[in-house]
């Protein structure tokens, strides 16, 4: 038996992204040199939405791309082999830009470490920031997010699932846990 | 899957996965920094009992771009010329800690023996065995065709495409692997060769057979999307299989006139090395629709994908516990 609990609904996800968009602009003092890079799969969807918000607010397009860090991970040998998603940098590249990495869930921090390595092979941004929809804690590396949609205290036995309209047909963040462990 | 011994080892989903991963590998090879840290600490041995330029260099480049250590071993100038057996060579490589063995051997089935005799724990990749198979060549050919013939290539197969494979099918490991893989990917294959250069049992292969190149090119059974010329392997011919070079060239060679018969989108392929003037004329080999040089480039990306899929993941290990939330795992991919 799996117990499910919805922690963010569509409207809350929308409001969180709007707030993050304003935070990013405030921190960067405008949209100059901003590049959003989503981490596949759902980070790319979120980066696209965030890019749309920024464009609406600032009235000019903010470039959005994707960054796959699979080949830079340190846990490749511990798991079944993963497929590789595309890395697509916007025209103009990332040199001397302010790159905002976008992901759905920040957990151990290992994905972000891999993404930072991948980024340094692609160019030299002036600064790199991190925006996530959910920070669920349990960091294993000294990494923190600059912009967080929601801090979500979880236990290690729980799973955080982010569903997005474009990928999963619905907008929702939920926590799943095996019922047996909850009652134990 | 632990090894890549035959194009038939791959089902459709696995073959498409290799091509998709190769697509991403190819993208990394257009960057300024081409090296990836993915296989750091792994050792790939190139075990070549037969001469080869492009396949060995291609595997070497692929392994190095993924940061694996590469040990090149060629039979010439090694203990093999002193009479060392395949088994003893394999045990030596195992003692050195090879994670993957890329093997080319003049005897059909040698890679299979290496993989299943328990001499080595490493993954075995067949880089051409006798007249049997050459699966990575078939994968790079399919990759090249997909790039040219299919829009929105990612995730797609070659369903409905028509491919002619022309020439010395009898001695060609490339032809066998191509027929098997193209069939898996949904393409229709026509083998075109003189009856003397077709292997016994070809009627059991999942393809059509023709003896007449001009009729096939003229689209007797529908337009062709790709024409793949095979090298006439004179070094393997211990009898005369055709009356004269000139006659072979006239009946089965691809020249400018025959290229002119093809539809505009059709690509001309050759696995190399070419016998210019025999199975393919210089006009045809250097024409804008020829993908011969591109095939070599694609070979590195495809071999990177194969090494990645065989070596990057955990070996013989069931996924332990729920995966991290950060990246969705794709299960059921190669190993």
Contacts between the chains, C-beta under 8 A, distances in Angstrom:
chain1	res1	chain2	res2	distance
A	39	B	326	7.8
A	39	B	327	7.8
A	40	B	327	7.6
A	41	B	327	7.9
A	41	B	328	6.1
A	68	B	24	7.2
A	70	B	327	7.2
A	71	B	28	7.7
A	71	B	36	4.8
A	71	B	37	7.2
A	71	B	38	4.2
A	71	B	66	7.9
A	71	B	308	7.5
A	71	B	312	7.9
A	72	B	36	7.4
A	72	B	37	6.0
A	72	B	38	7.5
A	75	B	324	8.0
A	76	B	38	6.8
A	76	B	312	4.7
A	76	B	313	6.5
A	77	B	312	7.5
A	77	B	313	7.3
A	77	B	314	5.7
A	78	B	314	5.6
A	78	B	317	7.7
A	78	B	320	7.5
A	79	B	313	6.4
A	79	B	314	5.7
A	79	B	319	6.3
A	79	B	320	8.0
A	79	B	323	6.7
A	79	B	329	6.6
A	80	B	313	5.0
A	80	B	314	6.4
A	80	B	317	7.7
A	80	B	319	5.6
A	80	B	329	6.4
A	80	B	331	5.9
A	80	B	333	7.0
A	80	B	335	7.0
A	81	B	308	7.4
A	81	B	309	5.5
A	81	B	312	5.3
A	81	B	313	3.1
A	81	B	333	5.4
A	81	B	334	5.8
A	81	B	335	6.0
A	82	B	312	7.8
A	82	B	313	7.4
A	82	B	327	6.9
A	82	B	329	6.2
A	82	B	330	5.9
A	82	B	333	7.5
A	83	B	17	6.2
A	83	B	20	6.6
A	83	B	21	6.2
A	83	B	330	4.5
A	83	B	333	5.9
A	84	B	20	7.8
A	84	B	21	5.3
A	84	B	24	4.2
A	84	B	25	7.6
A	84	B	308	7.7
A	85	B	24	7.3
A	86	B	24	6.2
A	86	B	27	6.9
A	86	B	154	7.9
A	87	B	24	7.4
A	87	B	27	6.6
A	87	B	28	7.7
A	103	B	326	6.7
A	104	B	325	7.8
A	104	B	326	7.7
A	105	B	325	4.5
A	105	B	326	5.8
A	106	B	326	7.8
A	107	B	324	5.8
A	107	B	325	5.5
A	107	B	326	5.6
A	108	B	324	6.4
A	108	B	326	7.6
A	110	B	324	7.4
A	110	B	326	7.6
A	111	B	324	7.5
A	111	B	326	4.2
A	111	B	327	6.2
A	117	B	37	7.2
A	121	B	31	7.2
A	121	B	33	4.6
A	121	B	35	7.9
A	121	B	36	7.7
A	122	B	31	6.7
A	122	B	33	7.6
A	136	B	325	7.2
A	159	B	322	5.5
A	159	B	325	6.2
A	160	B	325	4.9
A	161	B	325	7.3
A	162	B	325	7.7
